[in-house]
Amino acid sequence: MASLFRGTAAISKPAKLLRGGTILVHDDQDRILPQKADILIEGDRISKIEASISAPDGCRIIDCSDKIVSPGFVDTHHHVWQSPLKGLFGDTALFPYLAIVHAAGLALTVDDMFWANLAGSLEAVDAGTTTTLDHAHMNWSKDHSGSAIAGTLSSGIRSIFGYTPVATLAAVEPKVKFSPEPLPDWVMQTFEQLATSHPLNDPGSRLKLGLGFDFYHLPKEVVLGVFEKAKSLGTKIITSHFIQNFVRGNDSLPVLLKSYGLLQKGMVLSHAGGANADDVKLMHDSNCFVSATPNTELAMAVGPPVCFRVDLPGIDAICSLGVDCHSATSSSMVNEMRVALQTARGIESETHIRNGQWPRDLSYKTADVFNMGTIQGARALCMEEEIGSIKVGKKADLVVFDTLSPAMSCVAQRDPVMAIVLHSNIRDVDTVLVDGDVRKQNGKLCPVKRFEWHRGKGFADTDHVIHWQEVADRIIAINKRLVSKMPESLLWKIEDHVREQFGHKPCSIKL
């Protein structure tokens, strides 16, 4: 039985008491001060943090002894829809990746998008991510995005859905062609319909509509019109890919955005490959954040990662982290922290070796990169008053780690932040809460209820309870169907056409 979604404020939640954990609390200077304490959650917020709290009547008690309680991780760049593409380009370079993404648009149905975003969101929750900025570049029809949002809603994750105009393939035979109209009228009409639908227009909703935008080749007045429309509908977060070494010869994106009057708080630029010190200064002065995704940046030549770069003064203050493509790497934000930190340490070590230096200490610390995945991610999304740290009054977005696992024991008792960043794995994520709701418990994802998108009516909840096994079965079936419709010869044709669109020569070598 379906009913129109009434919004999170209409749902009464029992109180929860997280008892006896080691709580990772940030001070006003972003220093992490672990402390033994209880956390009381009332509704969707933290109401008390004290050494010992008496449980209110009817309160659910969650035993956190021998556990670390961390802020939920904030992922500021993720293509959540890509679950059905897993296994297709873990060993693939950038242009073949782009070819696969475009080819997927020919085969993935509206219903596929529900399961794709549900799977991607649940995988993120499983790894301790409680908030994603979803750069949703799969807006191939009037209903693909609505269906994807329904999947995200069903998962229980907090998300900013970055609705993204995309180039669509109009033909592949006898020649590959993109649609001649990059921004048809229905694109922004659908954006408005989504923006004014429950729960997206509900102030208490954990899912908000953002804008993903990469069409800066369009005339200035068109770009400004899109931004103005989005902001008039309450959009606070706009995200774009910024890969200067990919679009050589053009003005850098920060320079262009500054000249258009669009470089400001709420802009999140992903990767920043090829950025220079002037770009970083522009972003820093405008309170605009970067989302670094070290795994894909290293693999697909859109880096090197900007985290901790000494040639980019001020980058650390505006750097957050994202997973990017969980189709090509893990959904674990801890994994991104680890790669970011160790890559920076490796680069610094090369300098030390060249100079014959053997320092006593390391310049880059686990706490620094932990903050990029928590409080700095929250700042990038203009949500630092709500998420990103554990504090009375903030949303109850929390991750509980088991400190007695083979990986965590000993280090967790000595340095809990180091234990998470350098030693933990997804198995160690015992419990995840989003908005005060338990979404993973005792190491297992909880079942979810399905939401549906009905164009013209909005979103509806249903009585359909979904367990992970059903999600896995659906995604595997979609993957098999997708692969059957993408022969290598077709992908090569699409890849060569995409290369030409970006001013690169077709690849003459087919491995």
C-alpha positions as CSV (number, residue, x, y, z in Angstrom):
1,M,0.0,0.0,0.0
2,A,1.6,3.3,-1.1
3,S,1.1,6.7,0.5
4,L,2.5,10.1,-0.3
5,F,5.6,10.7,1.8
6,R,4.8,13.0,4.7
7,G,8.3,14.0,5.7
8,T,10.6,13.0,8.5
9,A,9.1,15.4,11.0
10,A,5.9,13.3,11.1
11,I,7.7,10.2,12.3
12,S,8.2,9.8,16.1
13,K,11.4,8.0,17.0
14,P,12.1,6.3,20.3
15,A,15.1,7.6,22.3
16,K,18.4,5.7,22.0
17,L,21.3,5.6,24.5
18,L,24.8,4.7,23.3
19,R,26.3,3.6,26.5
20,G,30.0,3.3,27.5
21,G,31.8,4.1,24.2
22,T,35.0,6.0,23.4
23,I,33.5,9.1,21.8
24,L,35.5,11.1,19.2
25,V,34.6,14.7,20.1
26,H,36.0,17.7,18.1
27,D,36.9,20.9,19.9
28,D,36.6,24.4,18.3
29,Q,40.0,24.0,16.7
30,D,39.1,20.6,15.1
31,R,41.3,18.7,17.5
32,I,39.8,15.3,18.3
33,L,39.5,14.6,22.0
34,P,38.5,11.0,22.7
35,Q,36.5,10.6,25.9
36,K,34.5,7.8,27.6
37,A,30.9,8.9,27.6
38,D,27.3,8.0,26.9
39,I,25.3,9.6,24.1
40,L,21.5,10.2,24.4
41,I,19.7,10.5,21.1
42,E,16.2,12.0,21.1
43,G,14.4,12.2,17.7
44,D,17.1,12.8,15.1
45,R,19.5,14.7,17.3
46,I,22.1,14.2,20.0
47,S,20.5,15.6,23.2
48,K,23.2,14.7,25.8
49,I,26.9,13.7,26.0
50,E,27.8,12.8,29.6
51,A,29.9,10.4,31.5
52,S,26.8,8.5,32.7
53,I,23.2,9.1,31.5
54,S,20.1,7.5,33.0
55,A,18.0,5.8,30.3
56,P,14.6,7.5,29.9
57,D,11.5,5.3,29.9
58,G,11.2,3.3,26.7
59,C,14.7,4.1,25.6
60,R,16.6,1.7,23.5
61,I,20.1,1.0,24.9
62,I,23.0,0.3,22.5
63,D,26.0,-1.2,24.3
64,C,29.1,0.6,23.1
65,S,31.6,-0.7,25.6
66,D,34.8,-1.7,23.8
67,K,33.6,0.4,20.9
68,I,34.6,3.7,19.2
69,V,31.8,6.1,18.4
70,S,32.8,8.3,15.4
71,P,31.0,11.0,13.5
72,G,29.5,9.6,10.3
73,F,31.7,10.0,7.2
74,V,30.8,12.7,4.7
75,D,31.5,11.8,1.1
76,T,31.5,14.9,-1.1
77,H,31.9,13.3,-4.5
78,H,30.2,10.1,-5.5
79,H,28.5,8.7,-8.6
80,V,26.1,6.5,-6.6
81,W,24.2,5.1,-9.6
82,Q,27.3,3.2,-10.8
83,S,26.6,-0.1,-8.8
84,P,25.7,-2.0,-12.0
85,L,29.0,-1.0,-13.6
86,K,31.2,-2.8,-10.9
87,G,33.8,-5.0,-12.5
88,L,33.8,-3.2,-15.8
89,F,36.6,-0.7,-15.3
90,G,38.7,-1.4,-12.2
91,D,41.6,-1.7,-14.7
92,T,40.4,1.0,-17.1
93,A,41.7,4.4,-18.0
94,L,39.6,7.6,-18.2
95,F,38.4,7.6,-21.8
96,P,37.3,3.9,-21.8
97,Y,35.5,4.7,-18.5
98,L,33.7,7.6,-20.2
99,A,32.7,5.3,-23.1
100,I,31.2,2.8,-20.7
101,V,29.2,5.5,-18.8
102,H,27.8,6.9,-22.1
103,A,26.9,3.4,-23.3
104,A,25.2,2.6,-20.0
105,G,22.8,5.4,-20.8
106,L,21.5,3.4,-23.8
107,A,20.7,0.3,-21.7
108,L,19.8,1.3,-18.1
109,T,16.1,1.7,-17.5
110,V,14.2,4.0,-15.2
111,D,13.6,1.0,-12.8
112,D,17.3,0.1,-13.0
113,M,18.1,3.5,-11.4
114,F,16.1,2.7,-8.3
115,W,18.2,-0.4,-7.6
116,A,21.4,1.2,-8.7
117,N,21.1,4.1,-6.2
118,L,19.7,1.9,-3.5
119,A,22.7,-0.5,-3.8
120,G,25.2,2.3,-4.0
121,S,23.7,4.1,-0.9
122,L,23.6,0.9,1.1
123,E,27.2,0.0,0.2
124,A,28.2,3.5,1.5
125,V,26.2,3.1,4.8
126,D,27.8,-0.3,5.2
127,A,31.2,1.4,5.2
128,G,30.2,4.1,7.7
129,T,29.3,6.9,5.3
130,T,26.2,8.7,6.5
131,T,26.1,11.6,4.0
132,T,26.9,11.7,0.2
133,L,27.0,14.4,-2.3
134,D,25.8,12.4,-5.3
135,H,27.0,13.8,-8.6
136,A,24.2,12.0,-10.4
137,H,25.2,12.2,-14.1
138,M,22.6,9.7,-15.3
139,N,19.7,12.1,-16.1
140,W,18.9,10.4,-19.4
141,S,15.1,10.9,-19.2
142,K,12.4,12.7,-17.3
143,D,12.2,9.8,-14.8
144,H,15.7,8.4,-14.4
145,S,16.6,10.9,-11.6
146,G,13.3,10.5,-9.8
147,S,13.7,6.8,-9.7
148,A,17.3,7.1,-8.5
149,I,16.2,9.5,-5.7
150,A,13.6,6.9,-4.6
151,G,16.4,4.4,-4.3
152,T,18.4,6.8,-2.2
153,L,15.4,7.7,0.0
154,S,14.8,4.0,0.6
155,S,18.4,3.4,1.8
156,G,18.1,5.8,4.7
157,I,21.3,7.6,4.0
158,R,21.6,11.4,4.1
159,S,22.2,12.8,0.7
160,I,22.4,15.8,-1.5
161,F,21.3,14.5,-4.9
162,G,23.3,16.5,-7.5
163,Y,20.8,16.5,-10.4
164,T,23.0,16.7,-13.5
165,P,22.3,17.5,-17.1
166,V,24.1,15.0,-19.3
167,A,25.1,14.5,-22.9
168,T,23.0,11.6,-24.4
169,L,23.8,9.4,-27.3
170,A,21.4,9.9,-30.2
171,A,22.8,7.2,-32.4
172,V,25.7,4.7,-32.6
173,E,25.1,3.4,-36.1
174,P,26.4,4.0,-38.7
175,K,28.1,6.8,-36.7
176,V,28.2,7.8,-33.1
177,K,26.3,11.0,-32.4
178,F,25.3,12.9,-29.3
179,S,21.9,14.6,-29.1
180,P,22.3,18.1,-30.7
181,E,20.4,19.7,-27.9
182,P,22.5,19.6,-24.7
183,L,19.9,21.2,-22.5
184,P,16.4,20.4,-23.6
185,D,13.5,22.2,-21.8
186,W,12.4,19.1,-19.9
187,V,15.8,19.0,-18.0
188,M,15.2,22.1,-15.8
189,Q,11.4,21.5,-15.8
190,T,12.0,18.1,-14.2
191,F,14.5,19.7,-11.8
192,E,11.8,22.1,-10.6
193,Q,9.3,19.3,-10.3
194,L,11.7,17.4,-8.1
195,A,12.7,20.4,-6.0
196,T,9.1,21.1,-5.1
197,S,8.3,17.5,-4.2
198,H,8.1,16.0,-0.8
199,P,10.4,15.1,0.9
200,L,12.9,17.2,-1.0
201,N,11.2,20.4,-0.1
202,D,10.8,19.4,3.6
203,P,13.2,21.4,5.8
204,G,13.7,18.2,8.0
205,S,14.4,15.9,5.1
206,R,17.6,14.0,5.0
207,L,17.6,14.2,1.2
208,K,18.0,17.5,-0.5
209,L,18.3,18.5,-4.2
210,G,21.6,19.9,-5.4
211,L,22.9,20.5,-8.9
212,G,25.7,18.8,-10.7
213,F,26.9,20.8,-13.7
214,D,29.7,20.4,-16.2
215,F,28.3,22.1,-19.3
216,Y,30.6,25.2,-19.1
217,H,31.0,25.1,-22.9
218,L,27.5,26.6,-23.2
219,P,27.1,30.3,-23.5
220,K,27.5,32.4,-20.4
221,E,23.9,33.5,-20.3
222,V,22.8,29.8,-20.4
223,V,25.1,28.8,-17.5
224,L,23.9,31.8,-15.5
225,G,20.3,30.9,-16.2
226,V,20.7,27.4,-15.0
227,F,22.4,28.5,-11.7
228,E,19.8,31.2,-11.2
229,K,17.0,28.7,-11.6
230,A,18.5,26.2,-9.3
231,K,19.2,28.8,-6.6
232,S,15.6,30.2,-6.9
233,L,14.4,26.7,-6.0
234,G,16.4,26.6,-2.8
235,T,19.5,24.7,-4.1
236,K,22.4,25.4,-1.8
237,I,25.0,23.0,-3.2
238,I,26.3,22.9,-6.8
239,T,29.1,20.6,-7.8
240,S,31.3,20.4,-10.9
241,H,34.3,18.3,-12.1
242,F,37.5,20.4,-12.2
243,I,40.3,18.6,-14.1
244,Q,42.5,21.2,-15.7
245,N,44.9,18.7,-17.1
246,F,42.0,17.1,-19.0
247,V,40.8,20.3,-20.8
248,R,44.1,21.9,-21.6
249,G,44.1,25.3,-23.2
250,N,41.0,26.7,-21.5
251,D,40.7,29.0,-18.6
252,S,40.6,27.1,-15.3
253,L,37.2,26.5,-13.9
254,P,37.8,28.6,-10.7
255,V,38.8,31.5,-13.0
256,L,35.7,31.1,-15.1
257,L,33.4,30.7,-12.2
258,K,34.9,33.8,-10.6
259,S,34.4,35.8,-13.7
260,Y,30.7,34.7,-13.8
261,G,30.2,35.6,-10.2
262,L,29.5,32.0,-9.3
263,L,32.6,31.0,-7.2
264,Q,31.2,31.0,-3.7
265,K,30.3,28.9,-0.6
266,G,28.3,25.9,-1.6
267,M,30.4,25.2,-4.7
268,V,32.2,21.8,-4.5
269,L,34.8,21.2,-7.3
270,S,35.9,17.6,-7.5
271,H,39.4,16.4,-8.1
272,A,41.2,19.7,-8.9
273,G,43.7,17.8,-11.1
274,G,46.1,20.3,-12.6
275,A,45.1,23.1,-10.3
276,N,47.7,25.7,-9.5
277,A,48.3,27.9,-6.5
278,D,46.2,30.8,-8.0
279,D,43.2,28.4,-8.4
280,V,43.5,27.3,-4.8
281,K,43.7,30.9,-3.6
282,L,40.5,31.8,-5.6
283,M,38.7,28.8,-4.1
284,H,40.0,29.5,-0.6
285,D,39.0,33.2,-0.7
286,S,35.6,32.2,-2.0
287,N,35.1,29.5,0.7
288,C,34.7,27.0,-2.1
289,F,35.8,23.4,-1.4
290,V,37.6,20.7,-3.3
291,S,36.6,17.1,-3.1
292,A,39.6,14.9,-3.6
293,T,39.1,11.2,-4.6
294,P,42.6,9.7,-4.4
295,N,41.9,6.2,-5.6
296,T,40.3,7.2,-8.9
297,E,42.6,10.2,-9.4
298,L,45.6,8.0,-9.2
299,A,44.1,5.3,-11.5
300,M,42.6,7.5,-14.2
301,A,45.2,10.2,-14.5
302,V,43.1,13.0,-13.2
303,G,45.4,13.8,-10.3
304,P,47.7,13.7,-8.5
305,P,45.6,14.0,-5.4
306,V,45.7,17.6,-4.0
307,C,45.6,16.6,-0.3
308,F,48.5,18.0,1.6
309,R,50.2,19.4,-1.5
310,V,53.0,21.8,-0.5
311,D,52.8,23.5,-3.9
312,L,49.2,24.4,-3.3
313,P,49.2,26.6,-0.2
314,G,45.9,26.6,1.7
315,I,44.6,23.5,0.0
316,D,44.2,21.5,3.3
317,A,41.7,24.1,4.7
318,I,39.4,23.6,1.7
319,C,39.9,19.9,1.0
320,S,37.3,17.2,1.6
321,L,37.1,13.6,0.4
322,G,35.0,11.5,-1.8
323,V,34.8,8.0,-3.2
324,D,33.9,9.0,-6.8
325,C,33.3,5.6,-8.5
326,H,32.5,2.7,-6.2
327,S,32.3,0.8,-9.5
328,A,36.1,1.0,-9.6
329,T,37.1,1.1,-6.0
330,S,35.8,0.5,-2.5
331,S,33.0,2.7,-1.1
332,S,35.0,3.1,2.1
333,M,35.8,6.7,3.0
334,V,38.5,5.2,5.3
335,N,40.1,3.8,2.2
336,E,40.2,7.3,0.7
337,M,41.7,8.7,3.9
338,R,44.4,6.0,3.9
339,V,45.3,6.5,0.2
340,A,45.3,10.3,0.6
341,L,47.6,10.2,3.6
342,Q,50.0,7.6,2.4
343,T,50.3,9.2,-1.0
344,A,51.3,12.5,0.6
345,R,53.7,10.8,2.9
346,G,55.3,9.0,-0.1
347,I,55.8,12.2,-2.0
348,E,57.4,13.8,1.0
349,S,59.6,10.8,1.5
350,E,60.9,11.1,-2.1
351,T,62.0,14.7,-1.2
352,H,63.7,13.5,1.9
353,I,65.5,10.8,0.1
354,R,66.8,13.2,-2.6
355,N,68.0,15.5,0.1
356,G,69.5,12.8,2.3
357,Q,67.2,13.6,5.1
358,W,65.9,11.2,7.7
359,P,63.3,13.1,9.8
360,R,62.1,12.0,13.2
361,D,58.5,12.7,12.5
362,L,55.9,12.7,9.7
363,S,54.3,16.0,8.5
364,Y,50.9,14.5,7.8
365,K,48.9,13.0,10.6
366,T,46.0,10.6,10.7
367,A,43.8,13.2,12.5
368,D,44.3,15.6,9.6
369,V,42.9,13.2,7.0
370,F,40.2,12.0,9.4
371,N,38.9,15.6,9.5
372,M,38.8,15.8,5.7
373,G,36.3,12.9,5.8
374,T,34.2,14.3,8.6
375,I,34.0,17.9,9.7
376,Q,35.6,19.4,6.5
377,G,33.2,17.4,4.4
378,A,30.3,18.9,6.4
379,R,31.7,22.4,5.8
380,A,32.0,21.7,2.1
381,L,28.2,20.9,2.1
382,C,27.4,23.9,4.3
383,M,26.2,21.5,7.0
384,E,28.8,22.0,9.7
385,E,26.1,23.0,12.2
386,E,24.3,19.7,11.6
387,I,26.8,16.9,10.9
388,G,30.5,16.1,10.7
389,S,31.2,16.1,14.4
390,I,29.7,14.7,17.6
391,K,28.1,17.6,19.6
392,V,24.9,18.2,21.5
393,G,22.3,19.6,19.1
394,K,23.7,18.0,16.0
395,K,22.1,15.3,13.9
396,A,22.7,11.8,15.2
397,D,24.8,10.5,12.3
398,L,27.2,8.1,14.0
399,V,29.5,5.2,13.2
400,V,30.4,2.6,15.9
401,F,33.6,0.6,15.5
402,D,34.4,-2.7,17.2
403,T,37.7,-2.2,19.1
404,L,38.3,-5.9,19.8
405,S,38.5,-7.2,16.2
406,P,41.8,-8.7,15.0
407,A,42.5,-5.4,13.1
408,M,41.6,-2.9,15.8
409,S,42.7,-4.5,19.1
410,C,45.6,-2.7,20.8
411,V,45.8,0.3,18.5
412,A,42.1,1.3,19.2
413,Q,42.9,1.4,23.0
414,R,45.9,3.5,22.4
415,D,44.9,5.9,19.6
416,P,41.3,5.5,18.3
417,V,41.7,7.9,15.3
418,M,44.8,6.1,14.1
419,A,42.9,2.8,14.6
420,I,40.2,3.9,12.2
421,V,42.4,5.6,9.6
422,L,45.2,3.0,9.3
423,H,43.8,-0.3,10.7
424,S,40.0,-0.5,10.3
425,N,38.0,-2.2,7.6
426,I,34.3,-2.4,6.8
427,R,34.0,-5.6,8.9
428,D,34.9,-3.4,12.0
429,V,31.9,-1.1,11.3
430,D,29.5,-2.5,13.9
431,T,26.6,0.0,13.9
432,V,25.6,3.0,11.8
433,L,23.0,5.6,12.7
434,V,21.6,8.2,10.3
435,D,19.2,10.9,11.5
436,G,18.9,8.9,14.7
437,D,17.8,5.7,12.9
438,V,19.9,2.5,13.1
439,R,20.8,1.5,9.5
440,K,23.5,-1.1,10.3
441,Q,23.5,-3.3,13.5
442,N,25.9,-5.9,14.7
443,G,27.8,-5.7,11.4
444,K,24.7,-6.3,9.2
445,L,22.7,-3.8,7.1
446,C,19.1,-3.4,8.3
447,P,16.2,-4.0,5.9
448,V,14.7,-0.9,4.4
449,K,11.3,0.2,3.1
450,R,10.8,1.0,-0.6
451,F,9.9,4.5,-1.8
452,E,8.6,5.1,-5.3
453,W,8.6,8.1,-7.7
454,H,5.4,9.1,-9.5
455,R,5.9,11.9,-11.9
456,G,3.3,14.6,-11.2
457,K,2.6,13.3,-7.7
458,G,6.0,13.0,-6.0
459,F,7.4,10.3,-3.8
460,A,5.4,7.6,-2.0
461,D,6.4,5.2,0.7
462,T,5.3,1.5,0.5
463,D,5.0,-1.6,2.6
464,H,7.7,-3.4,0.5
465,V,10.5,-4.3,2.8
466,I,13.8,-4.9,1.0
467,H,16.7,-7.0,2.3
468,W,20.2,-6.8,0.9
469,Q,19.9,-10.1,-0.9
470,E,17.1,-8.7,-3.1
471,V,19.3,-5.7,-3.9
472,A,22.3,-7.9,-4.8
473,D,20.1,-10.2,-7.0
474,R,18.7,-7.2,-8.9
475,I,22.1,-5.5,-9.4
476,I,23.8,-8.7,-10.7
477,A,21.0,-9.2,-13.2
478,I,21.3,-5.6,-14.4
479,N,25.0,-6.0,-14.7
480,K,24.6,-9.1,-16.9
481,R,22.1,-7.4,-19.1
482,L,24.3,-4.3,-19.4
483,V,27.4,-6.2,-20.4
484,S,25.4,-8.1,-23.1
485,K,24.5,-4.8,-24.7
486,M,28.0,-3.3,-24.7
487,P,30.3,-5.2,-27.1
488,E,33.9,-4.0,-27.3
489,S,33.5,-2.7,-30.9
490,L,30.7,-0.4,-29.7
491,L,32.7,0.9,-26.7
492,W,35.7,1.6,-29.0
493,K,33.5,3.7,-31.3
494,I,32.0,5.6,-28.5
495,E,35.4,6.1,-26.9
496,D,36.9,7.6,-30.1
497,H,34.0,9.9,-30.5
498,V,34.3,11.1,-26.9
499,R,38.0,11.7,-27.4
500,E,37.3,13.9,-30.4
501,Q,34.7,15.9,-28.4
502,F,37.4,16.8,-25.9
503,G,40.0,17.6,-28.5
504,H,42.0,14.4,-28.1
505,K,43.0,12.1,-31.0
506,P,41.3,8.7,-31.3
507,C,43.3,5.9,-29.7
508,S,44.9,3.7,-32.4
509,I,46.0,1.0,-29.9
510,K,43.3,-1.5,-28.8
511,L,44.6,-3.6,-25.9
